[in-house]
């Protein structure tokens, strides 16, 4: 399905957001990785079947070789007993099993070569998958940094230096006016409370009277 056909199937969706989602490289890479995972799983299933076939051929080769050995012994025994007909039958079956054994070995070798090729392909696919995983993380990091940088640039562009300077100047002027008002309220104020001065003078006079009285008492004695 093409891009525009997919767009038509989405109802009440924002056009730009849809395009961004379709053209998102991370999403595309994720999809590619999922497809690679499926291929790797299929390859492993094929490899398991291939290894099973190898085991079957190994068993058939072993069984056929044992039959060749058995018929060979039977033919020798028949010759010793001068049973030529039985010897001929044993030899004939022996030759047929030898041909089968040779054919099985050739087929087994071919299957092993196919298995080796399949293992190499799986290994390369696995390495490529891990490489793309690493590139995906790097790409996500780069996109996050790029997006953050773009957002910061937008914020910086939205701030007008002259407006900010004017705002700070207004605040500073207001602070200066408050400081000036506080300073002006101190002018003309007495440095000390007159009542405190009178109290101080009264205390002095009392103390002076006590000293005089004590002097008079001392002289009288």
C-alpha positions in Angstrom: 0.0 0.0 0.0 1.4 3.4 -1.0 1.9 6.4 1.3 -1.1 8.3 0.1 -3.4 5.2 0.3 -2.3 4.7 3.9 -3.0 8.4 4.6 -6.5 8.0 3.3 -7.2 5.1 5.7 -6.4 7.3 8.7 -9.4 9.3 9.8 -9.1 12.5 12.0 -5.3 12.3 12.1 -3.0 15.2 11.7 -1.3 15.1 8.3 2.1 16.2 9.4 2.2 13.8 12.3 1.3 10.9 10.0 4.0 11.9 7.6 6.5 12.1 10.4 5.5 8.7 11.6 5.9 7.2 8.2 9.2 8.8 7.5 10.6 8.2 10.9 14.0 6.5 10.3 14.0 4.8 13.8 10.6 3.3 13.0 11.8 2.1 9.7 14.9 0.6 11.3 12.8 -1.1 14.0 10.7 -2.6 11.2 13.8 -3.8 9.4 15.2 -5.3 12.6 11.9 -7.2 13.2 12.1 -8.6 9.7 15.7 -9.7 10.3 14.6 -11.4 13.5 11.9 -13.3 11.7 14.5 -14.4 9.0 16.9 -15.5 11.7 14.2 -17.5 13.4 13.3 -19.1 10.1 17.0 -19.8 9.4 17.4 -21.5 12.8 14.3 -23.7 12.1 15.9 -24.7 8.8 19.2 -25.4 10.5 17.5 -27.6 13.1 15.8 -29.6 10.3 19.2 -29.8 8.5 20.9 -31.1 11.5 18.1 -33.7 12.0 18.7 -34.9 8.4 22.4 -35.1 9.0 21.7 -37.4 12.0 19.4 -39.5 9.9 22.0 -39.9 7.2 24.7 -40.8 9.8 22.5 -43.5 11.2 21.7 -44.8 7.6 25.4 -44.8 6.7 26.3 -46.7 9.8 23.4 -49.2 9.3 24.3 -49.7 5.6 28.0 -50.2 6.4 27.1 -52.8 9.0 25.0 -54.6 6.4 28.0 -54.7 4.0 30.1 -56.2 6.7 27.4 -58.7 7.6 26.9 -59.8 3.9 30.7 -60.1 3.4 31.0 -62.5 6.4 28.0 -64.5 5.2 29.5 -64.8 1.7 32.8 -66.0 3.2 31.0 -68.5 5.4 29.0 -69.8 2.4 32.1 -70.2 0.3 33.7 -72.2 3.1 30.7 -74.5 3.2 30.7 -74.6 -0.6 27.2 -73.1 -0.7 27.8 -71.1 -3.9 24.2 -70.0 -4.3 24.0 -68.6 -0.9 27.4 -66.9 -1.4 26.1 -65.3 -4.7 23.1 -63.9 -2.9 25.2 -62.6 0.0 27.7 -61.0 -2.4 24.9 -59.5 -4.5 23.3 -57.9 -1.5 26.8 -56.8 -0.3 27.5 -55.0 -3.6 24.1 -53.3 -3.5 24.6 -52.1 0.0 28.1 -50.9 -0.9 26.6 -48.8 -3.7 23.9 -47.5 -1.3 26.6 -46.8 1.3 28.7 -44.8 -1.2 25.6 -42.9 -2.3 24.6 -42.1 1.2 28.1 -40.8 2.0 28.1 -38.5 -1.0 24.6 -37.2 -0.1 25.7 -36.8 3.6 28.7 -34.8 2.4 26.5 -32.5 0.3 24.1 -32.0 3.2 27.0 -31.1 5.5 28.2 -28.6 3.0 24.7 -27.1 2.8 24.6 -27.0 6.6 27.9 -25.2 6.7 26.7 -22.6 4.2 23.5 -22.1 6.2 25.5 -21.6 9.4 27.7 -19.0 7.7 24.6 -17.2 6.4 23.1 -17.2 9.9 26.3 -15.9 11.4 26.5 -13.1 8.9 22.9 -12.2 9.4 23.4 -12.2 13.2 26.4 -9.9 12.9 24.5 -7.6 10.6 21.6 -7.6 13.1 23.9 -6.7 16.0 25.5 -4.0 13.8 22.1 -2.5 13.1 21.1 -2.7 16.7 24.2 -0.6 17.6 23.5 1.8 14.8 19.9 2.1 16.0 21.0 3.2 19.4 23.5 5.7 17.9 20.8 7.0 15.6 18.3 7.4 18.5 21.0 9.3 20.5 21.8 11.6 17.6 18.1 12.3 17.0 17.5 13.1 20.6 20.4 15.5 20.7 19.3 17.1 17.4 15.8 17.5 18.6 16.8 19.0 21.9 19.2 21.4 20.1 16.4 22.4 17.7 14.0 23.0 20.6 16.6 25.1 22.4 17.2 27.1 19.3 13.5 27.8 19.0 13.4 29.0 22.6 16.5 31.2 22.1 15.0 32.6 18.9 11.7 33.4 20.7 13.5 35.6 23.3 14.1 39.2 22.2 17.1 40.7 23.9 15.8 44.2 23.9 12.6 43.1 25.5 14.4 41.2 28.2 16.8 44.1 28.8 13.9 46.5 29.1 12.2 44.2 31.6 15.3 43.9 33.7 15.8 47.7 33.6 12.2 48.3 34.8 12.7 45.9 37.7 16.0 47.6 38.6 14.4 51.0 38.5 11.7 49.9 40.8 14.3 48.6 43.3 16.2 51.8 43.1 13.0 53.8 43.8 12.2 51.7 46.8 15.8 52.1 48.1 15.6 55.8 47.6 12.3 56.0 49.4 13.6 54.1 52.3 16.7 56.3 52.5 14.7 59.5 52.3 12.5 58.5 55.2 15.6 58.6 57.4 16.3 62.3 56.8 15.2 64.7 59.7 14.7 61.8 62.2 16.4 62.4 65.7 19.4 60.3 66.4 18.1 59.3 69.8 14.9 59.4 71.7 14.7 62.5 74.0 12.9 60.6 76.6 15.8 58.2 76.8 18.1 61.2 77.4 16.0 62.6 80.2 16.0 59.2 81.9 19.7 59.0 81.5 20.1 62.5 83.1 17.8 61.6 86.0 19.8 58.5 86.7 23.0 60.5 86.7 21.6 62.9 89.2 20.5 60.1 91.5 23.9 58.5 91.4 25.5 61.9 92.1 23.3 62.5 95.1 24.2 59.1 96.5 27.9 59.8 96.2 27.5 63.2 98.0 25.5 61.6 100.8 28.2 58.9 101.3 30.9 61.6 101.4 29.0 63.6 104.0 28.5 60.4 106.1 32.2 59.7 105.9 33.2 63.2 107.0 30.8 63.1 109.9 32.4 60.0 111.3 
